[in-house]
Structures are given as C-alpha cells and as structure tokens.
Amino acid sequence: MGNVVKTKNDYKVSGKIEKHNIEKIRFLSHISHGIRTPLNSIMGFSKLLVLKKLVDPKQKEYVQGILSGSNLLLQFVENIMDLSQFEASNYSLRIKNYAINQILWDFTEDFYLNKNENSDTNINLMLVWENKVKDLEIESDAELLKKAIQRLINLVVVRFPNIDIEMGYRVNNNNSLSIYIRPSKENLTSVNMLNEDQFYSIDESESFDYFNYKVLVNAVTMLGGELGVNPENQEFILEIPINFERNKNLI
C-alpha cells in the first residue's frame, strides 16, 4: 500500500478540529472556574457555621446537606473537565516510578481528609494488604491512577450504599497488578450482593454515575490497563501493567 498524501483541505480540517478542541477546553475551564469560585465560598462558610457551633443539631444536618451537594457538583464539574481533556488528547501523562503502597496510603489519607472537611459520607475506606508483596514499584502516572481509583470507588459506593469499602491489590502472573475495590465482607449480606449483569450496568440517565464511568474508562485506557469484575468476591478491578523484572524478588 502506498503512502497516503495529505491535501491542503486535510490540514485545514485537522486544524479546525484542533482549534475547536482548544476552544471547547477553554470554554469549559471558564465554566469550571465560574462554578468553583462561588461553591468554594458556599462550602467555606458552611464549614465555619459547623466549626464555630453557630447552628443547632437540626441546622447542622441542613449544612451537611449543603456540603454534600456542593461536593457532588464539584466532582461533576471535574468529571466534565477531565473527559474533555481526554477526548481532545490534551492530557499529558507523567510517568514515573512509584511504590504502589505509598500511592494507596496517600490516596487513603486524602480520602479521610476530604471526608472530615466536607462530612459528605459516612463510609470508611480500609486498606487490605498482601503480606507477601513488599515495596512493589510500578511505572505509572500516580495522579491519573488516583483519579481512576476515586472514580472506581464512586461507582462501588453507588452499588453498595452505606457499606464500608475495602481496597487492596494482588500481583497477577501476566506482569500486571490488580487493584480491587469491594464492599466490606463484614457488612455484606446476601441481600445486597450483585450478580454479574449488575456489575456492568451503568444507568446513562444518572449523569453523575455515567460521567464517573466515562472518566474511569478513559483514565484506565491511558494507563494501559483494563477494567474487570470478580462477582464471586464482589470486586471491581483495575488492572495495570508493572515492571515485573524489577520486582521479581519482591513477589
């Protein structure tokens, strides 16, 4: 097959698409800034009302409802921004060597900081360690990986409301690492267990759930990974590649 020669019209179309993508991201950035600025004030003053004990117990419930709704709106805006960057190929990967234990510790610490600040969830996140694996390193984009883990947790929480969440990982034989998110076995009953079809069901009418999923899929694809489920253990799985040669003595 011969080489494909691009015409002037091809370059014009390509240039218009690139310009359109840049303008779209710029437009969404303005919207994001316009929403975040007043929301930060709303959330900040709401937190002050609670911290200064300026509200009674019933009013405190209302304030926590404001914080919860505001936090959801912030997450929604972030999902739209992330998705627009992914679709426009405007996200630059920052690949470095990281200890997976440190990434998960940092993520868990941020989870509880956000929980304490916003009082928007009563769910606890617990780390489950594989004792035989120590100081395992991966080559990845840590921030993008954390973003994917957070979106995966959001989807699990929707399916298992008011149940604590466990997070851990295991090493596979195919030079990959599986990070799993699952409901706490202590709280899980036969009544709220999911079948395989329910694991994959995404309600597109629920925009928050849908955008979480879309951002998750794009993030995982950029990391060179895959999504999976393990219905037997009620696990949602994020599988990513690892440098097996570097870590073979640690496994």
N, C-alpha and C positions, 0 to 999 in steps of 0.2 A: 504494500500500500504506500502511495506517495505521500510526501509531506503536505499538510494542509496549509494553504496560504491564506492569511487573513487579509481582508479587504479594508478599505478606509471605513466602510459602513460598520464592519465588525468592531473596529476600535471605537467608533462613535457610540455604538450600543453599549459596549463594555464600559466606556467612560460614563455614560448616562446612568448605568446601573450602580457604579461605584459612587457617583455623586449623590444618587438617590439614597443609597445606604448611609452615607455620611450625614446627609440632611435628616434622615429618619432618626439616627442615633442622637444627633444634636437636639432635635425636637423632643425626643423622649427624655434627654438629660434635663432640658428646661422644665418639663412636666415633673420629673422626679424631684428636682430642686424646689419647684413651687409647692409640691405636696409635703416634702420632708421638713421644710422650714417651719410652717405653722404646726405640723404634727409634733416636732421637737418641743415647741412651746407648750402645746397641749399636754404632752406626756410629762414634761418637766414640772409644770405647775401641779399636775395631778399627783406626781410623786411627792411634791412638797406638802400637799394637803395631808397626805398619809404620814409622812415623816414628822411633821410639826403637830400631828394629832389635832388637826383643825376640823375633823369630821367625826361623827359618831359611827358606831359599827354599821348601821344600815347605809349611811352615806359612803362609808368605806367600800361597801360592795359595789355601789354605783361607780366610784372612782376606779376600782379594779376592772369594771366592765369597760370603762373608757380606755384604760391602758391596754387591755386585751384587744379591743377593736382597733386601736391605733397601731399596735404592733402587727396585727394581721395586714393592715393597709400598707405598712412599710414593707412587709415581706412581699406583698403583691406587686408593689412598685419595683422592688429589687428583682423579682422574677421577670417582669417585662423587660427591664434594662438588660439583664443577663441574656435573655432569649434574643433580643435584638442584636446584641454583640455577637452571639454565636452564629446567628443566621447571616450576618454581614461579614463573617470571618474576621472580626475585629478584636478578638481576644488573643492576646499573646501569652503562650504557655511559658511558665518559668520553671523549668525542670532542674531540680537539684537532688542531692542525696539527703534522705531524711530517715530518722529512726521512726518506724511505724508506732511504737509505743508512745513516743513523745507527741506525735500528731494526735493520737487518740486522747492522751492526757490533756493536751491543750484544748482540744475540742470540748471535752467534758467540763473543763474549768470555765470555758466561755458559756457553755450551756447553763451552768448554775449561776454565773454572774448575771446573765440575761434573765433567768428565772427570778432571782432575788430583786433585780431592778424593776422588772415590769409586772411581777406577780400575775403572769398570764397563763400559768399552767400549774397543775398540782401533780404532774407526772415526774417521776425520778428516772434518771439515766444511770445505769450501773454497768461498769466495765467487767468483762469476763475474759480472763487471760488464759492463754495456752502455756502451761508451765514449761513445756519442753522447748519453747522458742524464746530466745533472748536476744535483745538488741538487733532485731531484724531490720535491715535497711532496704529502702525502696528508692527508685529514681522516679520522681513524680513532681507534680505541681501541688504543693501542700494546701494552698488556699483553695484551689479548684476541687481538690479531694474533700476538704472540709465542707465546701459548698454542696457537693454531691451527697455526702453523709447527712447533712442537715435536711436536704430535700427528701432523702430516703426515710429519715425519722418522721418528717411531716406526714408522709404517706402512711407510715405504720400507725401513727397516732390516730389518724382518721379511721383506720380499720379496727383499732383496738382502743377505743376511748376509755380514759380513766384507768388504764393499766400501765404499770411501770415498764420501762423499756430496758432491755439488755443489749450491749454492743460488745462484740469481740471479733476475733479473726482466726483463721486457720490457713495453713500452707497446703497447697494442692501439689500433686505430682507433676503437673504440666507447667511448672515455673510460674505459677500465679498465686496471688493472695486473695482469699475471700474474706471480706469484711461483712459481718452479718448483723442485722438488726432484727430483734424479735421481742415479743411480749414476755414479761417475766413469767417463768413457769409457775411461780408461787401464786400468781394472780389469775393464771389462765385456766379456764374451765371448758368443758366440752361444749357448753352453750355458745361461747364466743370464739371458738376455733373456726378458721376459714377453710373452705375447700379450694382446690387448685384454680377453679374458674374465678373465684372471688379475689384471688391474689392478683390476677391480671386485669380485673375490671377497673376502669378509670371512667368516672362519670364526667363527660365533657361539659355538662350543664353546670357542674360545680367548678367554677373558673379557678378558684384557689388551688384545688386538688389537681386540676388539669395542667395549670402552669407549673406547679411543682414538678409534675411528672415530665413535662417537656424540657424544663431546665435540667432535670436529673439525667435524662437520656442524652442530651447534648453534652453535658459535662463528662459523663462516663465515656462517650464516644471519643471526646478529645483526649481523655486519659488513656485511650487504647484498651479500655476494659469492656466488661459486659455486665448486664443485669440478670439476675436469676432468682428463683424461689426454691425453697425446700419445704413443701407443705407438711411433711412429717414432723419437722421441728418448728413449724410456723415461722420460718426465717425468710427475710428479704435479704438478698445477697448482692454485694458489689464486688465483682472480681476484677482485679487489676494485675498487670504483669510485674514481676520482680526480677532483680538481678540474681539469679539462682547461684551462679558460680561464686559470687562474693559472699553469699550467706550459707553455703552448703555445710559449713562446720558448725553453724548455729542451730541447725534444724535436726 
